C-alpha cells in the first residue's frame, strides 16, 4: 500500500514497505524510473516470501512523488533516499541500487556507512552525468545548456525525452564517487550485462578497480541488457542479495 513521507527538506515521497526480519532491503531505482518497475516489484514479493523487511520508494519528481523531475538532481535524490532510510527502517540495510540507484547507493555508503549492511548494484551508473556531458551531448546541446539551462535527449525507456539541466550536471560533478577514495567495508556485489548499451561494462570494471573493501565482487552476464529484468536476471539478483545477507 502506498504511503507518503515528508522529508526534512519538505519533499513528499511515496513509499511502499513491508515488515520483516533484518537486515532489511532498500531498493533504489534509476533515473526517471519508479517503484512500480519490474525489479522493485519482484524484489518486494521475494522479500515478503522470505519474511525480510523491504522498502521501495519514489524520489521527488518520480512516480507518485510530487515535484517536477527537471527540478531535481543527484544530491536531492540521495537526500530523499537518506531520509526514507532514517525514518522508515531500523538498523543496517542491504541497499539494492539499479542504474542511477547504484550511484545513490554508493553516496549513501559514504554518508551513512553505519546503516549499510551490504550493497548490490545492478548496472550501477556512478558519475553518469559526467559521461553524458562529455561523450553523449553534442556541441549544440552543450551550448543549449549554457544558454537555457537545459537540453533534452531521446529515451528508449519513456515516450517523452529526458530533460538534462545545468543543475543536474553541476550537482553531479559535486557528487562524484569515482574522483575520490571509495571504501565499501561490507559485502558488495555488482551485476552487469555485457549487452548494456546505456552503462557499458567498462563502467563496472572501473568501479570494481576503484572501490576498496574486503568483499567486493562483479558478475558479468553475457547478453543481458540495461533493464536486467529477464526471469534469469531477476533470479540472479535475488541470489546475489542472499549471498550479501549471508556474509553481512
Secondary structure, 3 states (H helix, E strand, C coil): CCEEEECCCCCEEEEEEECCEEEEEEEECCCCCCCCCHHHHHHHHHHHHHCEEEEEECCCCCCCCCCCHHHCCHHHHHHHHHHHHHHHCCCCEEEEEECHHHHHHHHHHHHCHHHEEEEEEECCCCCHHHHHHHHHCCHHHHHHHHHHCEEEECCCCCCCCEEEEHHHHHHHHHCCCCCCCCECCCEEEEEEECCCCCCCHHHHHHHHHHCECCCEEEEEECCCCCCCCCHHHHHHHHHHHHHHHHHC
